[in-house]
Amino acid sequence: MKKILLFSFMFVFISATASAQIRHREAFPNFRSNSNQLTWNEKKEIRRDAVRNHMIKRRALRDGIVTPIERRKIHQSKCDTRRDLFRFRHNSRRMII
């Protein structure tokens, strides 16, 4: 009886700690932005880049194996999107309300 109780407590504890961890954001459309920081066209470009990133990832996973070249291409497209997002946030333009 003690073993069953101990194992069930350990299972609950491990599953609770695993579910409490924050996952790394995979999808870029959920980027954090204030509505007054980016203009409409800048947001549209970021969304378009997110769709391109998703398509690149889908094509890479199509055959079940991600080669180093495909992995590099995915990483580079994510870096480009992050760079654009930083550039848009810091270009001193504000959305006109």
Secondary structure as UniProt FT lines:
FT   HELIX           2..20
FT   HELIX           28..30
FT   TURN            35..37
FT   HELIX           40..61
FT   TURN            62..63
FT   HELIX           68..89
//
